[in-house]
Amino acid sequence: MADKMAELAAQQEGFLGVESARDEWLGITVSYWESLDAIKKWKRNSAHQVAQCRGKTEWYKKIALRVCKVERDKFFEM
């Protein structure tokens, strides 16, 4: 479902990108958007709402949601 949601999000206006990491105990997905309005529109997407509901009722014991502003981004490669 995470892959399907990433594909769907990529079609939404204002989508900038997504990063995801998973193992058997933890899954983290971070999506990046150009504005709070774009985030609100993604939240209202019906397929996304179904996935969120299933996540809460079927897949996860705990869910955290954070809306953050990225002020700076640096990447280092060794």
N, C-alpha and C positions, 0 to 999 in steps of 0.2 A: 504494500500500500504506500510506503514511503516513496518508492520510485514513481508510482503513478501520481502521487501528489506533487512531486518535484516537476514532473512533465506538465501537469496541469498548471502549476504556479508559473512556469516559464512562459505560458501563453497569456498570462494576465498582464495588463498594463501596469507599468511601474516596477516589474520584477527585475532585480539586478543579479541574483544568483543564489545558490544554496550550497551548504556544506553539511555533511552528515557523517556520523561515526556510530558504529554499533558493535556490541559483543553480546554474549548470552545474558548479561545482567543489566546493560545500560544502552539506551539509544538516545543520541543527541542529533537534532536537526536544527540548523540555523538558516533562516531565509533572510535575504536582504532586499529591501524595497526602497524606492526613491522618496517616499513620503508616507506620513501617517494615513493619508487618504487611501493610498494604494494598499496599505495594510488592512484598513477597514473593509475595503472591497474584497480582498482575499478572504477575510474572516466571514463575509456574507456568502461566499461561493457555496452553492448547495452540496456539491460533491465533497468539498473540504469539510463542511459541517457534518456530513455522514461519517467521514473518516474520523473526525474528532470524537463523535459520539461512540463509535466502535472502539476507539482507543481507550476511552474512559470506562466502557462497560465490558470489553472483551480482552484487551491486550495488556494493559498496564495497571499496576497497583497504585502508582503515583505519577502525576503529571505536573510539570512546572511550565509556565509560560512567562516569558520576559519580553518586553518591548523596550529596546535600547537604541540609543543613538551612537553610532561609531564616530568618534571624533578624530581618530588617527588609526592608521593601519600600516604595520611594517611587517615585512617578510624577510627572513634570513635563511639562506640555504648553505649548508656545509659541504 
